[in-house]
Amino acid sequence: MTAYSASKAAVRNLTRSWAEDLKGTGIGVNVLSPGATATELAEEALRVAGQKVFAAMTPLQRMAIRRRSERRPRFSHLRTTAL
């Protein structure tokens, strides 16, 4: 879990750094970082007790449920010219 937490924090902090570096250029930087989600892998790795621990750390006291029918986020791509 240590590597997962560290990598998630690294992505969040890199996003903040890019947003600061690109301020005023018209380029926006965002990160999509879902919380604990009850996937097949999570169920297998955490078992019921581990899922309860993760759920207790969330405001709604539950893990997110992944649904195949959920719409995935759409991203826009910016084209830039070489300097």
Backbone hydrogen bonds, N-H to C=O, Kabsch-Sander energy under -0.5 kcal/mol:
donor,donor_aa,acceptor,acceptor_aa,energy
5,S,1,M,-2.6
6,A,2,T,-2.6
7,S,3,A,-2.4
8,K,4,Y,-2.2
9,A,5,S,-2.2
10,A,6,A,-2.2
11,V,7,S,-2.1
12,R,8,K,-2.0
13,N,9,A,-2.6
14,L,10,A,-2.6
15,T,11,V,-2.1
16,R,12,R,-1.8
17,S,13,N,-2.3
18,W,14,L,-2.7
19,A,15,T,-2.5
20,E,16,R,-2.2
21,D,17,S,-2.8
22,L,18,W,-2.4
23,K,20,E,-1.0
25,T,22,L,-2.1
27,I,22,L,-0.6
28,G,26,G,-0.6
33,S,31,V,-0.6
38,A,64,A,-3.5
39,T,37,T,-2.0
43,E,39,T,-2.5
44,E,40,E,-2.2
45,A,41,L,-2.8
46,L,42,A,-3.0
47,R,42,A,-0.5
47,R,43,E,-1.3
50,G,46,L,-1.7
51,Q,47,R,-1.8
52,K,48,V,-1.9
53,V,49,A,-1.6
54,F,50,G,-2.2
55,A,51,Q,-2.6
56,A,52,K,-2.0
57,M,53,V,-0.7
57,M,54,F,-1.1
58,T,55,A,-1.7
61,Q,58,T,-1.4
64,A,36,A,-2.7
66,R,38,A,-0.5
66,R,64,A,-0.5
70,E,67,R,-1.4
